[in-house]
Amino acid sequence: MSSEDTDNTDPFQTVYRIRVLEWRRDIDRELTVVDLMRLQGEEVFAPQGSKPAVRRRGEGNPISKRDPVLRLPESFYNPEWLERKDNSWKEKVLCVSKEQFQWLEVLCRQDDR
């Protein structure tokens, strides 16, 4: 996979080290909640798509070479990364959307089964 590298520390379990998207807002906590729900076998997920696996996110992981996604609301971008860009680049190249997006806090309850 282009955005993930495998870390085979356990021969019976594949662990992915997720590459860091410098331009993306930090949503690691939210993505970890989704990953944990997948690993618990939650029935809200369809069987199609990537299989449940352990994904390790963190600053020590390699930096992704993927270009930023264009035309997203400003709140989707890493504010420190965006600060390093000039306004004309943000408007003409990145085409930051004027649309407002309100982030919600993701909560989950772990059942003892």
N, C-alpha and C positions, 0 to 999 in steps of 0.2 A: 504494500500500500504506500502511496506517495506521502501521506501525512503521518504515518506510524512506522516505528521500527520495533522489531520483536526483541524481547529480552527473555531468553530461555534459562532463567535461573532455576526453575523447577522443571525437570524433564517431563512431567505429566501435565503441566499447565503452561499455556502460552500467555505471556504478559507483554502488552504493548506499551512502549514509551512514546507518548504523544509529543510530536514536534510542537514547538511554541510558535504561535502566530503573533508576531510582535504588534501587528496593527489591530488585533481584535481585543475588545474589552475583556477583562478577566471574568470568565464565566465558568471557571474550573469547578467551583463548588456545585453549581447547578448541574453540570455535566456528570459529576461524580454521583449525585443523587440518582440520575437516570441510569448510570452504569450499575449502581448497587441494586436498583429495582430489577434490572434485566437479569443480574446474577441470581436474584432470589426467585426468578421464574414467575414474575408478575404476569397475570393473564391479560393485561392491557396491551401487551406487545404482540404483534403478528409474528408468525414463524418465519416470514421472509426477512431478508436483509442480513446484516452481519450477525454472527453468532455472539452470544454473551461471552465476554472475556474481561480479564483484569486489565485496566488501562491506568498507567501511572503518568500523572501530569506533574509538571514542576519546572522551575526556572533552570535546573541543570540539564534539561533535555535539549536536544539539538533545535536550532532555529529553522523554521520552515522557509523555503524559498518561494512559496506561493505568493502571488500578487494579492493585494487587498481586494475585497469585493467592493465594487463600485455602487454608488447610489443608495447607500444605507443611511438611515438616520444617524446623526452624529453620536448618539449615545451607544451605538454598536462598536465604535472604534475606541482603542486605548487612548485616553486623554493625553498621556505623556508622549506617545508616538505622534498623535495629531498636532500637538503643540510644536513639534520640530518641523512641521510642514508650513509653508507660507500660504496665505489666504488664496492667492490665485491658483496654486496647485490644488488646493482643496476644492475650489469651485470648478476649475476647468478639467482637471484630470480625474480626481476622485469623485467629483459630482455629488458631494454630500447632500443628502435629501434634507429638505426643510421640515419634513414630517416629524412630529413629536412621537416619541415612544416611551411609555412608562414601564420601567422594569418592576417586576413583581418578585417577592421573595418566595423561593421554592421551599416547601416544607414536605416532609414525608414522615410517616409513622411506620415503625418497624414492628410487625406482629411477631410474637413468640409462637412459632408453630411447632 
